[in-house]
Amino acid sequence: MGRVFFNTRKNTQSLTGAYQMLASDSGTTFFSNQAAGYIVLLPSISAGDALDGWNCRIVIETNVTSGNFQITEGAGDANVLVVQTNEQQNNAVPAALSAGCTNVLLASGVDVEGDSFDIVCSGSKMYINANVAADVAVTVT
């Protein structure tokens, strides 16, 4: 008897402006499709919206030409984002950016199509791996 594969397509969604991520968004790949900067608010760990294993991926499909693309921790959370960046231009090894921050910014004008953010929750922290082409693309606050 042969194998039958169901649901082999990934769950995807296009982002065209500010978005509040939900617990049900876990496992989704989001494509950012707006040139003007906007904010994506992650689900709250403290409110129980993001549990151990919650994850998503954000891929830049349309370059940001004004403002910044921003990922912000969930409401009620305090410095739960841990960010590492893999910059493709000059750094041969990943550069750790933050052991605890509130916002991740992708600057306009230096992002490229295909830059991405892999986000996973441990239950107490949100770990973000930023895969970007330019060394100066990502900052944290």
N, C-alpha and C positions, 0 to 999 in steps of 0.2 A: 504494500500500500504506500503510495507516495505522500509526501508532506503537503500540507495545505497551510498557506500563510495568510493570516488575516491582519488587518490594521497595520500594514507595514509602512504606511506614510506617517511622517511626523506631524504632530499638531502644530500648526503655524498660525500666526496672526500678524497683520500689518498694523504698525503704530503710525498714526498721522497727527498726533498731538498728545497733550498731557494724558497720562494713564495711571490709574490706581490698580496695581496688580492684586490678584485675588488668590486665595488658597487653591482654588480650582485651576489656576494658571500653571501649576507645577507641571513640568515636562514640556512646556510650550517653547517653541522658537519664535521670537518676535523679530520682525523686520522693520527697522526704523525708516520711514518714508516721508520725512518732512524736512525741508531745508531750514526752516526757522527753528531755533533751539526750543526745547521743552523739557518738562520734568516727568520722569517715571518714578512713582512712589512704590517701593517694595511692600509686600505684606508685612504686618507687624508680628515680630516674634513675641513680644510681651503680651499681646492680645490673643496669642494662640493661632493667628492666621497663617503663620509660616512655622511648620514643624520640622523636626529632623528629617532631612531628605528632600525638602522642598527645593526645586531647582528650575532654572530657565536659562535661555540663551537669548541674547539680543545681538542682532547683526545689523550693521549700518549698510543700508542699501542706497539711500540718498544722502549725499554729503550735506553736512550742516554748514550753511553759508552765513548765518547771522545768529548771534547768541550762542549758547552752549547746550549740548545735550547733557542732561543731568540725571543721575540715578541717586535717589535719596532713600535712606532707611525708613522703615515703617513708623507710623505714628506711635508715640510712647516709647520707642526704642532709643537707646543712648550709646552712641559710638560702637555699634555692633558690626560695622562694615570693616572687613579685613581685605585689603586690596593689594594685588601683585600685578605687575604689568610685564608683558612680553613684547618688547619693542623690536621691530624688525630692521631698523636702519643701522644703528651703531652698536647696540648692546648685544653681546654674544650670550649673556646669561640674563635671566629675569631679574628685574630690579624691584625689590620690595618697596612699596609706597607707604603703607600704613598698617599699623597693628590695631587700629580702632578709629574710625572716622564716621561722619554723618553723610557726606556727599561725595560722589565721583563725577567729575566733569570731563567731557570730551569737547575740546576747544574747536570752535568753528575755523574753517580754513586749513586745518592740518589733518583732519580725519580723511580717510579714504574708504571707498566702497569695499566692504568685506571686513573692516574693523569689527571686533566682536567682544562681548562680555559674557563669560560663563559664570553663573551665579548658583551657589548651593548653600543651603542652610544646615548647620550642625545642631540646631535646636537652641543655641545660645548666641551664635554669630552667623553672619552672612559672608561667605568667602567669595570674592569676585576676582576672576582672572581676566584681565584686560589684554586682549590680543590686538595690538595696534601697529600700524606701519611707522608712524613718526615718533621720535623720542619725546617730543614736547606735547603730545596729544592729550595725555591724561594727567589731571591734577586731582587732589583730594582736599577736603576741608572737614 
